[in-house]
């Protein structure tokens, strides 16, 4: 899929399409010296990174001036793509690896993206900071952890009435069953699951969890427990 075909589905302006191309160029340049992505083919980047991330706009949770935290953003997926598409979003790109944050700082600078904060932090620690806890309309994450663990990393950031959008593969049903207790314990409830079809017979799912109650202050747990001992 060419970028022109990709943007036609989302009515992306020529200017913002150019920003995606520039983002791709910076990604591939930096990828030569640090591991940012295993996907380097031009069309594969368009589909497996850009189109994959843009699919979040198939939901109604990213319209207007929403505050969004991308937990474990890596090379900026989906956070940077979301910002390129909707410039009104206030985005926090959080990752535990500082060299990725330096890369993202370069992307933000080169694309002149306003309203983007990059943070070198761990979710277990940042979610206990009162400036970030329960302060976002939307938390999102891609390829970070199973759903039980992911909920403990992300739901503490989401305000009451906000949403977690988890990008998942075909295993989502099993993960949902296993995460039922974690979702309820952390103050969430399942809102919906959207099936997303991508070119090349790729299917993924957006698991949307609504925050309906405050998260108990004892979560997220430290010491790697969200991963080693999921709720």
Residue, then its C-alpha position, 0 to 999 in steps of 0.5 A: x500500500x502506498x502512502x497516497x492510498x493509505x491517506x485517502x482512507x483517512x482524508x489525511x492532508x498532503x502536509x500531514x502525509x509529508x510529515x509521515x514520510x519525514x517520520x519514516x526517513x528519520x526512523x530508518x536513519x536512526x534504525x541504522x544505529x539503534x534497534x527501533x523497528x524490525x520493519x524497514x520495507x517502505x510499504x510494510x511501514x505504511x501498513x504495519x506501522x502507520x495504518x495500524x496506528x491510524x486505525x485507532x481513529x476508527x474509535x470515537x475516543x480520539x476526537x478533539x483536544x484529548x489528552x493521551x499517554x502512550x505507554x511504552x511508546x518505543x519508536x512512537x507507535x502509536x503516539x506520534x502517528x496519532x499526533x500527526x493525524x490530529x494536531x489537537x491531541x495533547x500527547x505524552x510519549x513515555x518509554x523506559x529507554x532513554x535512547x528512544x526518548x532522544x529519538x522521539x525528541x528529534x522527531x518532535x523537533x523535525x516535525x515541529x509537533x506542538x503539545x507533545x511531552x516525551x518522558x523517560x520513565x517507568x509506568x509503575x513509578x510515573x503513575x504514582x506521580x500526582x501530576x500524571x495519575x488519573x489525568x488522561x482522557x486516553x491511555x494507549x499502548x502497543x506490543x508492551x504486555x499481556x492485557x492483565x499487566x498492561x491494565x496495571x501499567x495504564x489504567x492508573x493514568x486514566x481519569x474517570x470516564x476516560x479509556x484505555x485503548x489496547x492494540x491486540x492480536x488474535x489472542x485478545x479473547x484469551x487475554x480478556x478472560x485472563x484480565x477480567x479480575x485486573x480490569x475490575x480491580x483497577x477500576x475499569x470495565x470492557x467497553x467494546x472490541x473493534x476488529x480491524x482489517x489491514x492489507x495483507x490479511x492482517x487482523x488486529x483488535x482494539x480492546x477499549x476499556x472504560x475507567x468507571x472507578x478510581x484506581x486504588x492507590x496501591x496500584x500499580x505495584x512496584x518491583x516488577x510485580x505487574x509483569x511477574x504476578x499479574x492481577 
